[in-house]
């Protein structure tokens, strides 16, 4: 039978730092207290107690000395209470990942969101997060998707997770949450180190026949590992080598071994060494190695002298020997220290240097940027290496363009080579995660983002959203109007809003149209508030219709009625204006509640009536052009924009039924000004009076003739010639009835 050991198992960086700090402080002879067990592992707690590191249950038991706040963190109220004690020195060892959740909970509560936490309500980390959210926060804690479905979820809600939760369970809860609350906010707050261990354990479980999980049942992350493995394979959870069930082990040919983040490395080695005594072969990363190469004998040798004696006779709870770091069979002591995590006082201290692990997010300072890699100072034994392939670079951009010496950047540890302690980090993994979070936030809060158009297709445009993420903007969402060709947008930066997001499918749908609509609405509101009647403002002609023109005056359209386009007569607005033409208009009226604005173009131009009234005089004869014929007369244009009326009675000195009998539109005529009315802008004209003035002699003769006859008109005067012609005809000829002046007698 063979054993396959997980690559990442045992203390996480936060727990390791906390234990090292506790032992370091106790080595100075000070009384060291921890608020609650520093590590959820009985063997480690016993070892700490032997080094005068004592756990207290509540703040009241910590009056003086040094008090360590464990990685789970505490509420602000407890922290304030402890720091008020003058004889107590408080060292906060809250894990940075937990600190992030605490601050996040406070911000969400401040914004009035309902907070849903995936985790164990009894866990100190969850209690601390609830304390950071505040007493007024609305918080619910769930352990499964079924628990979530029992809640009443508000429209504005957020989902976060305890750092040591199971990623698979959280994925189920996230899916259920987004179904119940489509607009809810989801934050991935699981610890990356815990996630790596869980994913690795699941993958290992798929490849073996059974699993052994090493760690205390009091550890949440260890239980989570065991539960994840149990879903796939028979799983044995042990606190140490003494709890191994040999009958269980002998039933399988290939067994996987992993451990929780609160499990010390020496305990893992004890378990593997006990399996080695059962003649099981050991594999690490799929490669078969001898147990001696994988588990140095000195890591399990205690005072009894052999691995078997330590496992069976001297349990870890009874003895945690400091001699585990002694060199055995010529092994180098420093190598053993580094591998086991123990030093002269039980742990290997690295002074002020950071302890980094794969999956951890750290901050580094750029030392130099080469062509293919960037060197970072992460306060470690060696500089971290950031390869070019782990950075998202724009086209033509170099590492030197992106990073400057002294610049601080956040990266994720992706590999640690134990032989030379080389740390390889990635910028794009963390940056990509954060960019997705930013896009989620942009979707939830409907903020405006900006991206560069990298590709145009018939259906729309593809935008580079940064960090290797692309978004698609359908053609219908590019603009308010139809755009047949998107090529002018290529390589241009455009503003957009995220309207749909699916990280699992790498799907991001964008809308520029929504940005334009909001900008127009904002401009419209500003314009309506700022408009003043009588003001002259710029505008752009947007539409021409039969009765006028719509002009954009800043996000809103106003109407210039056809009568207000020009002082002259206009048959159709297109005779004067063009779409897209920039003009100045005068505000005549504003009705905000109906968004109705009346404008005038002609009133921005000089009034031709003012000049005309100065030039024209009553009784004057002037030339004009007939512009319109109506039933009651004819309109005559005297000056551009100035018309007068020739009433039908003033067209001729005889009866005219309609002006069209005598006049035609477009005809030039001489008219006499009868009356000027400047206030009403009216001019009365006469064509008949002009004719009288043109033929004064004929009129005088007619007047004299009329005067000699006493002014009486007889039938002979009208029909005299007709009677003379009739008398020269035959007697048998008939006289036309109409000439006789007698009415027709149809009765005979």
MARBAKE-100087 format. One line per 4 residues: number of its first residue (from 1); for each residue y, x, z of C-alpha. Coordinates in pm, whole numbers. Layout:
REM MARBAKE-100087
NUM	Y X Z; ...
END
This chain:
REM MARBAKE-100087
1	0 0 0; 357 109 -70; 700 61 89; 1020 20 -111
5	1334 91 93; 1670 -70 7; 1939 178 -90; 2211 9 118
9	2094 -79 467; 2223 -31 821; 2569 11 970; 2860 -103 757
13	3181 101 765; 3353 -129 1015; 3068 -127 1267; 3016 246 1230
17	3384 314 1296; 3382 86 1601; 3079 257 1758; 3217 603 1686
21	3553 510 1843; 3383 373 2155; 3180 689 2210; 3477 910 2136
25	3693 732 2395; 3415 739 2654; 3365 1113 2600; 3711 1169 2752
29	3597 1022 3081; 3798 700 3049; 3659 359 3142; 3592 188 2811
33	3551 -189 2782; 3472 -408 2484; 3562 -776 2463; 3215 -905 2390
37	2925 -693 2257; 3064 -431 2019; 2755 -465 1799; 2504 -748 1780
41	2216 -512 1845; 2055 -474 2188; 1946 -113 2134; 2296 -1 2037
45	2447 -197 2327; 2213 -17 2570; 2307 319 2424; 2677 240 2459
49	2628 128 2818; 2468 463 2902; 2786 624 2772; 3005 412 3000
53	3104 160 2731; 3078 -176 2904; 3105 -520 2744; 3308 -790 2926
57	3287 -1160 2847; 3654 -1261 2883; 4003 -1107 2909; 4022 -1175 3284
61	3755 -908 3341; 3969 -643 3171; 4239 -534 3415; 4272 -162 3344
65	4132 116 3130; 4069 108 2756; 3971 -219 2592; 3828 -225 2240
69	3871 -533 2021; 3552 -550 1818; 3533 -594 1441; 3516 -975 1471
73	3878 -984 1592; 4042 -1224 1838; 4314 -1488 1830; 4683 -1386 1858
77	4702 -1559 2197; 4427 -1340 2345; 4579 -1027 2191; 4921 -1108 2339
81	4765 -1172 2679; 4585 -836 2678; 4884 -634 2563; 5096 -768 2846
85	4881 -577 3098; 5050 -246 3169; 4736 -68 3297; 4528 -171 2996
89	4525 17 2666; 4415 -205 2378; 4258 -54 2065; 4222 -306 1785
93	3909 -241 1577; 3926 -566 1382; 3759 -517 1044; 4016 -509 758
97	3816 -781 581; 3838 -1004 890; 4210 -926 926; 4260 -1048 570
101	4098 -1383 653; 4307 -1419 968; 4632 -1374 777; 4508 -1601 500
105	4427 -1878 750; 4773 -1852 903; 4939 -1877 560; 4727 -2174 453
109	4798 -2358 778; 5169 -2285 744; 5159 -2446 399; 4999 -2757 545
113	4657 -2721 382; 4334 -2846 531; 4118 -2538 598; 3742 -2550 557
117	3548 -2247 685; 3193 -2169 579; 3028 -2004 878; 2907 -2048 1235
121	3158 -2230 1456; 3022 -2038 1759; 3070 -1697 1596; 3356 -1490 1746
125	3494 -1412 1399; 3529 -1783 1319; 3685 -1852 1661; 3939 -1578 1600
129	4028 -1713 1254; 4080 -2060 1400; 4311 -1908 1659; 4516 -1740 1385
133	4553 -2069 1200; 4720 -2225 1505; 4676 -2535 1716; 4830 -2769 1458
137	4601 -2655 1176; 4346 -2900 1040; 4020 -2700 1034; 3656 -2788 970
141	3361 -2548 990; 3054 -2609 773; 2722 -2430 742; 2600 -2588 418
145	2698 -2800 120; 2548 -3102 298; 2781 -3047 594; 3073 -3033 351
149	2984 -3366 193; 3013 -3535 532; 3382 -3439 561; 3691 -3625 448
153	3868 -3370 232; 4239 -3394 159; 4386 -3336 -186; 4544 -3015 -56
157	4257 -2819 94; 4134 -2460 94; 3787 -2309 137; 3726 -1970 301
161	3412 -1800 435; 3302 -1597 733; 3266 -1238 611; 2895 -1221 695
165	2798 -1546 524; 2534 -1576 254; 2673 -1549 -97; 2418 -1796 -238
169	2499 -2060 24; 2871 -2004 -26; 2826 -2051 -403; 2665 -2391 -336
173	2945 -2488 -98; 3212 -2378 -347; 3057 -2590 -622; 3042 -2895 -395
177	3397 -2835 -270; 3545 -2820 -620; 3366 -3143 -711; 3505 -3322 -405
181	3849 -3160 -434; 3920 -3053 -796; 4263 -2919 -704; 4144 -2733 -395
185	4188 -2362 -337; 3884 -2136 -305; 3900 -1784 -163; 3619 -1530 -183
189	3637 -1377 166; 3277 -1260 197; 3259 -893 293; 3173 -688 -19
193	2941 -464 184; 2753 -767 313; 2740 -903 -40; 2596 -578 -176
197	2326 -578 93; 2240 -941 23; 2225 -900 -354; 2020 -584 -319
201	1784 -754 -72; 1736 -1050 -306; 1666 -822 -601; 1426 -615 -393
205	1247 -930 -275; 1190 -1030 -637; 1018 -697 -704; 786 -679 -400
209	524 -897 -236; 679 -919 113; 993 -812 299; 1071 -655 637
213	1425 -707 768; 1530 -475 1051; 1791 -588 1301; 1871 -811 1593
217	1830 -1188 1572; 2177 -1211 1732; 2335 -1055 1421; 2465 -1312 1172
221	2443 -1076 876; 2086 -977 965; 1984 -1342 989; 2151 -1405 655
225	1947 -1124 497; 1627 -1263 641; 1704 -1617 524; 1784 -1495 173
229	1457 -1301 156; 1253 -1587 300; 1351 -1803 5; 1164 -1565 -225
233	892 -1381 -31; 710 -1380 305; 953 -1207 540; 911 -1035 877
237	1223 -985 1091; 1197 -711 1356; 1438 -565 1608; 1254 -234 1605
241	932 -54 1521; 759 -206 1824; 780 -556 1676; 601 -471 1351
245	305 -699 1277; 46 -467 1127; -176 -754 1020; 117 -891 821
249	175 -555 656; -189 -500 558; -195 -823 355; 41 -687 89
253	32 -396 -153; 412 -356 -199; 659 -426 84; 1040 -407 76
257	1250 -293 374; 1619 -366 438; 1847 -396 741; 2161 -575 853
261	2505 -417 887; 2470 -397 1267; 2144 -202 1253; 2167 173 1326
265	2008 407 1075; 1773 562 1332; 1618 220 1394; 1545 178 1022
269	1385 519 1017; 1168 432 1319; 1039 124 1140; 965 314 820
273	801 595 1019; 572 346 1192; 472 212 849; 412 568 737
277	163 608 1019; -26 319 859; -65 534 545; 180 329 337
281	353 504 50; 733 493 46; 966 429 -251; 1343 462 -260
285	1525 315 -562; 1190 260 -733; 1088 626 -713; 783 719 -507
289	850 991 -247; 663 1129 46; 753 986 386; 850 1333 502
293	1120 1351 233; 1257 1006 314; 1223 987 693; 1277 1322 865
297	1048 1357 1163; 1333 1441 1397; 1498 1103 1343; 1216 928 1526
301	1108 1198 1769; 1208 1127 2125; 1133 1267 2465; 767 1174 2421
305	755 1408 2122; 602 1195 1847; 688 898 1636; 388 706 1758
309	478 764 2122; 836 651 2065; 724 340 1882; 455 225 2122
313	529 374 2462; 906 427 2469; 1092 131 2321; 1454 182 2209
317	1571 -48 2488; 1422 198 2740; 1539 518 2584; 1778 624 2308
321	1741 1002 2314; 2033 1220 2216; 1783 1481 2100; 1730 1297 1772
325	1965 1539 1598; 1771 1850 1680; 1646 2045 1383; 1271 2017 1339
329	1048 2224 1114; 1342 2420 981; 1551 2116 871; 1927 2172 869
333	2094 2000 1164; 2410 1900 973; 2204 1725 707; 2019 1530 972
337	2343 1430 1140; 2485 1304 814; 2173 1108 727; 2104 952 1067
341	2464 890 1169; 2412 1053 1511; 2569 1368 1655; 2564 1554 1980
345	2670 1248 2175; 2464 1010 1970; 2687 981 1660; 2840 1212 1402
349	3217 1203 1432; 3426 1287 1128; 3744 1354 1319; 4033 1160 1166
353	3855 1119 832; 3764 775 701; 3406 664 669; 3348 498 333
357	3056 300 200; 2961 156 -134; 3129 -181 -191; 3418 -109 44
361	3775 -168 -70; 3997 127 20; 4346 256 -52; 4393 594 -214
365	4691 805 -312; 4701 947 -665; 4680 1327 -659; 4669 1383 -1035
369	4575 1197 -1350; 4370 1383 -1609; 4272 1262 -1953; 3944 1103 -1846
373	3976 1058 -1470; 4215 1018 -1177; 4178 1206 -848; 4262 1012 -533
377	4323 1121 -176; 4132 869 38; 4147 1074 361; 3786 1179 313
381	3599 1505 285; 3665 1520 -86; 3896 1354 -331; 3767 1033 -481
385	3709 1021 -856; 3838 729 -1062; 3687 745 -1415; 3884 612 -1711
389	3608 359 -1783; 3678 200 -1444; 4041 123 -1535; 4171 -146 -1768
393	4417 25 -2002; 4637 -138 -2263; 4609 -23 -2624; 4757 325 -2648
397	4801 352 -2269; 4673 663 -2088; 4576 722 -1726; 4893 929 -1684
401	5098 634 -1810; 4930 400 -1564; 4921 617 -1250; 5182 853 -1109
405	5123 1123 -844; 5185 981 -498; 5122 622 -609; 4900 422 -373
409	4635 203 -534; 4348 -8 -405; 4000 64 -536; 3636 -26 -471
413	3377 236 -380; 3095 215 -635; 2898 532 -565; 2865 810 -309
417	2671 1120 -395; 2532 1246 -63; 2467 1600 -183; 2830 1692 -249
421	2994 1387 -85; 3155 1287 -413; 3299 936 -399; 3331 742 -724
425	3563 443 -721; 3663 162 -954; 4007 16 -1008; 3916 -252 -1257
429	3660 -431 -1042; 3902 -499 -762; 4191 -553 -1004; 3986 -802 -1205
433	3891 -997 -891; 4253 -1010 -782; 4369 -1114 -1128; 4122 -1404 -1118
437	4262 -1500 -779; 4614 -1487 -921; 4510 -1712 -1210; 4346 -1955 -966
441	4669 -1961 -768; 4871 -2009 -1088; 4652 -2308 -1173; 4679 -2459 -827
445	5052 -2405 -784; 5136 -2449 -1156; 5347 -2136 -1167; 5458 -1986 -1498
449	5283 -1667 -1613; 5340 -1435 -1909; 5093 -1269 -2144; 5080 -1086 -2475
453	4931 -1251 -2782; 4648 -1021 -2895; 4491 -1239 -3164; 4574 -1550 -3368
457	4316 -1784 -3517; 4333 -2115 -3699; 4271 -2307 -3376; 4530 -2125 -3166
461	4607 -1792 -2998; 4423 -1546 -2769; 4635 -1390 -2493; 4572 -1074 -2292
465	4609 -1180 -1928; 4550 -833 -1788; 4255 -657 -1623; 4021 -740 -1912
469	4071 -1117 -1890; 4160 -1317 -2202; 4301 -1669 -2220; 4300 -1914 -2509
473	4595 -2131 -2609; 4496 -2417 -2844; 4732 -2485 -3134; 4829 -2824 -2991
477	4952 -2654 -2673; 5164 -2383 -2837; 5477 -2591 -2896; 5618 -2942 -2883
481	5621 -2954 -3261; 5349 -2876 -3511; 5324 -2507 -3601; 5118 -2438 -3916
485	5097 -2060 -3871; 5076 -1864 -3543; 5117 -1518 -3697; 5482 -1482 -3586
489	5355 -1488 -3224; 5118 -1191 -3271; 5194 -902 -3029; 5469 -1111 -2870
493	5489 -1198 -2500; 5488 -1571 -2432; 5515 -1776 -2116; 5239 -2016 -2025
497	5079 -2229 -1757; 4709 -2225 -1670; 4565 -2574 -1721; 4191 -2501 -1698
501	3987 -2223 -1539; 3617 -2140 -1517; 3543 -1789 -1393; 3168 -1820 -1438
505	3221 -1882 -1811; 3523 -1647 -1842; 3718 -1949 -1963; 4097 -1974 -1924
509	4294 -2241 -2113; 4671 -2192 -2140; 4967 -2406 -2244; 5306 -2290 -2368
513	5395 -2651 -2450; 5395 -2739 -2081; 5642 -2460 -2008; 5874 -2584 -2283
517	5848 -2942 -2156; 5942 -2837 -1804; 6228 -2620 -1930; 6359 -2910 -2141
521	6333 -3146 -1845; 6522 -2903 -1625; 6789 -2854 -1892; 6812 -3230 -1939
525	6872 -3288 -1568; 7129 -3008 -1555; 7305 -3142 -1864; 7323 -3498 -1731
529	7471 -3370 -1405; 7730 -3151 -1577; 7851 -3379 -1859; 8211 -3504 -1838
533	8352 -3780 -2054; 8614 -3639 -2290; 8471 -3287 -2283; 8403 -3101 -2609
537	8065 -2927 -2608; 7839 -2745 -2859; 7530 -2909 -3004; 7263 -2880 -3270
541	7178 -3160 -3515; 6812 -3257 -3458; 6764 -3582 -3653; 6952 -3785 -3914
545	6907 -4162 -3931; 7082 -4442 -4123; 7321 -4527 -3841; 7402 -4180 -3714
549	7280 -3839 -3601; 7100 -3719 -3286; 7248 -3397 -3151; 7082 -3168 -2891
553	7343 -3077 -2633; 7116 -2883 -2395; 6771 -3028 -2346; 6879 -3382 -2418
557	6989 -3562 -2734; 7308 -3762 -2775; 7397 -4001 -3058; 7686 -3954 -3298
561	7727 -4297 -3457; 7799 -4297 -3829; 8148 -4426 -3757; 8211 -4118 -3539
565	8095 -3857 -3788; 8416 -3831 -3992; 8759 -3986 -4024; 8664 -4059 -4381
569	8416 -4323 -4484; 8052 -4197 -4465; 7775 -4378 -4651; 7494 -4177 -4484
573	7499 -3898 -4222; 7316 -3663 -4460; 7628 -3663 -4679; 7807 -3468 -4404
577	7546 -3311 -4173; 7221 -3111 -4198; 6932 -3078 -3951; 6972 -2756 -3752
581	7349 -2742 -3810; 7554 -2627 -3512; 7855 -2846 -3441; 8099 -2932 -3165
585	8110 -3288 -3037; 8317 -3486 -2791; 8152 -3682 -2509; 8249 -4051 -2533
589	8013 -4205 -2276; 7723 -4111 -2044; 7468 -4347 -1887; 7243 -4116 -1672
593	6989 -4377 -1564; 6916 -4460 -1928; 6964 -4101 -2050; 7204 -4235 -2310
597	7494 -4023 -2435; 7752 -4126 -2696; 7916 -3846 -2892; 8182 -3808 -3159
601	8224 -3543 -3424; 8539 -3677 -3587; 8735 -3674 -3261; 8702 -3299 -3242
605	8906 -3281 -3565; 9278 -3354 -3620; 9358 -3727 -3647; 9475 -3790 -4007
609	9657 -4108 -3897; 9913 -3912 -3698; 10025 -3714 -4000; 10002 -4017 -4229
613	10231 -4225 -4008; 10487 -3949 -4024; 10477 -3929 -4405; 10445 -4297 -4506
617	10727 -4556 -4485; 10753 -4932 -4517; 10838 -5049 -4870; 10722 -4725 -5026
621	10499 -4736 -5336; 10214 -4484 -5325; 9891 -4412 -5510; 9551 -4480 -5357
625	9182 -4518 -5441; 8989 -4837 -5384; 8700 -4757 -5146; 8564 -5105 -5066
629	8588 -5458 -5197; 8535 -5739 -4947; 8581 -6118 -4966; 8923 -6103 -4811
633	9067 -5808 -5003; 9036 -5441 -5096; 9052 -5125 -4885; 9255 -4847 -5039
637	9242 -4483 -4923; 9594 -4338 -4907; 9508 -4010 -4738; 9168 -3857 -4640
641	9057 -4073 -4351; 9348 -4317 -4382; 9290 -4657 -4543; 9507 -4963 -4586
645	9418 -5322 -4674; 9534 -5516 -4980; 9480 -5876 -4879; 9337 -6096 -5157
649	9667 -6286 -5171; 9845 -5957 -5251; 9623 -5853 -5541; 9784 -6067 -5816
653	10050 -6332 -5862; 9785 -6586 -5951; 9482 -6717 -5766; 9195 -6466 -5730
657	8862 -6593 -5603; 8719 -6243 -5531; 8880 -5898 -5561; 8602 -5785 -5794
661	8750 -6014 -6063; 9045 -5782 -6088; 8956 -5450 -5918; 8671 -5197 -5908
665	8562 -4954 -5634; 8677 -4602 -5713; 8972 -4728 -5921; 9308 -4566 -5857
669	9594 -4811 -5806; 9957 -4816 -5705; 10026 -5007 -5387; 10332 -5099 -5195
673	10338 -5048 -4817; 10423 -5382 -4662; 10378 -5290 -4297; 10273 -4988 -4087
677	10107 -5046 -3747; 10059 -4698 -3587; 9913 -4822 -3260; 9646 -5032 -3431
681	9604 -4779 -3713; 9653 -5051 -3976; 9848 -5052 -4300; 9917 -5368 -4503
685	9942 -5306 -4877; 10025 -5505 -5188; 9940 -5458 -5556; 10125 -5775 -5659
689	10454 -5642 -5525; 10415 -5329 -5732; 10378 -5541 -6049; 10693 -5732 -5962
693	10882 -5410 -5921; 10740 -5281 -6249; 10853 -5590 -6457; 11177 -5714 -6300
697	11338 -5837 -6637; 11049 -6065 -6732; 11056 -6219 -6396; 11434 -6275 -6419
701	11400 -6459 -6754; 11131 -6681 -6616; 11345 -6753 -6316; 11646 -6847 -6540
705	11427 -7074 -6755; 11294 -7244 -6454; 11646 -7286 -6325; 11773 -7451 -6656
709	11507 -7713 -6651; 11584 -7798 -6302; 11275 -7626 -6192; 11056 -7911 -6319
713	10742 -7827 -6516; 10631 -8097 -6766; 10306 -8150 -6962; 10500 -8061 -7273
717	10586 -7723 -7126; 10219 -7655 -7067; 10056 -7822 -7370; 10345 -7839 -7623
721	10185 -7610 -7880; 9863 -7796 -7854; 10030 -8128 -7937; 10205 -7976 -8239
725	9879 -7845 -8379; 9714 -8178 -8320; 9982 -8370 -8516; 9915 -8169 -8834
729	9551 -8273 -8842; 9392 -8578 -8993; 9436 -8898 -8814; 9057 -8923 -8780
733	9043 -8594 -8586; 8980 -8613 -8209; 9194 -8454 -7934; 8995 -8238 -7684
737	8958 -8415 -7360; 9057 -8110 -7162; 9381 -8079 -7347; 9476 -8437 -7302
741	9517 -8412 -6942; 9332 -8743 -6900; 9022 -8758 -6690; 8699 -8849 -6868
745	8611 -9220 -6842; 8239 -9237 -6862; 8230 -9612 -6820; 8422 -9667 -7156
END
